[in-house]
């Protein structure tokens, strides 16, 4: 069993803190570099705003489905003003984000309803 003096223990703690400070500085530098790269990439990509009609065409869905997806949160969008007649816009990123299983499931539900309607006729 090794007995160390308070001074030695204090020096050991200072060394560890110094090492941690250096690691934190390195991580902060790397984070700054990463943020700068992300900013440059964001600037290089033009953000194109799409109207609901353009979004429907891109997603190959109808108006009712588009608004249902917006209402249930599956399809995110930007709202530029308040009220009933707000300007709603989409980006390709938001539309691509929504092009997964949730929309596919809703489209399949719509097809089943159409099939059910035909069976009843």
C-alpha positions as a printed Julia matrix, in Angstrom:
121×3 Matrix{Float64}:
   0.0    0.0     0.0
   1.47   3.25   -1.16
   1.13   6.33    0.99
   1.22   9.6    -0.89
   1.4   13.03    0.55
  -1.26  15.65    0.02
   1.14  17.55   -2.21
   1.72  14.54   -4.48
  -2.01  13.9    -4.7
  -2.58  17.56   -5.5
   0.04  17.43   -8.29
  -1.58  14.29   -9.72
  -4.98  16.01   -9.79
  -3.49  19.08  -11.49
  -1.89  16.84  -14.18
  -5.22  15.12  -14.86
  -7.05  18.44  -15.03
  -4.45  19.81  -17.42
  -4.84  16.74  -19.62
  -8.62  17.11  -19.59
  -8.37  20.81  -20.47
  -6.18  19.95  -23.47
  -8.66  17.3   -24.63
 -11.55  19.76  -24.24
  -9.64  22.37  -26.27
  -8.99  19.79  -29.01
 -12.67  18.84  -29.1
 -13.73  22.5   -29.22
 -11.38  23.08  -32.16
 -12.71  20.05  -34.02
 -16.29  21.15  -33.34
 -15.53  24.64  -34.66
 -14.06  23.15  -37.83
 -17.08  20.9   -38.28
 -19.51  23.79  -37.79
 -17.62  25.87  -40.33
 -17.78  23.02  -42.86
 -21.51  22.66  -42.26
 -22.05  26.4   -42.76
 -20.08  26.33  -46.02
 -22.07  23.34  -47.25
 -25.37  25.0   -46.34
 -24.34  28.13  -48.26
 -23.4   26.13  -51.33
 -26.79  24.39  -51.51
 -29.52  26.71  -52.68
 -32.7   26.37  -50.66
 -35.59  26.13  -53.06
 -39.04  26.75  -51.65
 -41.82  24.69  -53.11
 -45.51  25.52  -53.03
 -48.07  22.86  -52.07
 -48.86  22.09  -55.75
 -45.18  21.48  -56.46
 -44.87  19.3   -53.35
 -47.88  17.23  -54.45
 -46.33  16.73  -57.86
 -42.95  15.77  -56.36
 -44.52  13.33  -53.88
 -47.08  12.11  -56.44
 -49.95  12.58  -54.02
 -53.19  14.54  -54.06
 -54.21  17.64  -52.15
 -56.18  15.8   -49.46
 -53.29  13.43  -48.74
 -50.81  16.33  -48.62
 -52.84  18.21  -46.03
 -53.5   15.04  -44.02
 -49.75  14.34  -43.89
 -49.14  17.92  -42.77
 -51.84  17.7   -40.12
 -50.61  14.41  -38.62
 -46.99  15.62  -38.58
 -45.64  13.15  -41.13
 -44.81  15.97  -43.53
 -43.07  18.98  -42.01
 -43.38  22.4   -43.64
 -42.66  26.1   -43.18
 -45.42  28.6   -42.57
 -44.71  32.19  -43.65
 -47.39  34.21  -41.88
 -50.22  33.48  -39.54
 -53.83  32.69  -40.02
 -56.0   30.63  -42.29
 -54.37  31.82  -45.51
 -50.73  31.45  -44.47
 -48.12  30.82  -47.13
 -47.0   27.21  -46.75
 -43.73  26.14  -48.31
 -41.65  22.98  -48.43
 -38.03  22.22  -49.2
 -36.76  19.16  -51.01
 -35.08  18.1   -47.77
 -38.42  18.09  -45.93
 -40.12  16.21  -48.75
 -37.34  13.63  -48.98
 -37.44  13.21  -45.2
 -41.11  12.29  -45.48
 -40.6    9.83  -48.35
 -40.44   6.8   -46.1
 -42.7    4.14  -44.72
 -45.25   6.51  -43.12
 -46.3    7.97  -46.47
 -46.16   4.59  -48.13
 -48.47   3.24  -45.41
 -50.93   6.09  -45.91
 -50.92   5.6   -49.66
 -51.61   1.9   -49.18
 -54.52   2.82  -46.89
 -55.87   5.13  -49.6
 -55.61   2.36  -52.19
 -57.47  -0.04  -49.9
 -60.26   2.54  -49.49
 -60.5    2.94  -53.26
 -60.64  -0.85  -53.59
 -63.33  -1.02  -50.92
 -65.34   1.68  -52.72
 -65.17  -0.33  -55.97
 -66.29  -3.51  -54.17
 -69.36  -1.72  -52.81
 -70.4   -0.55  -56.29
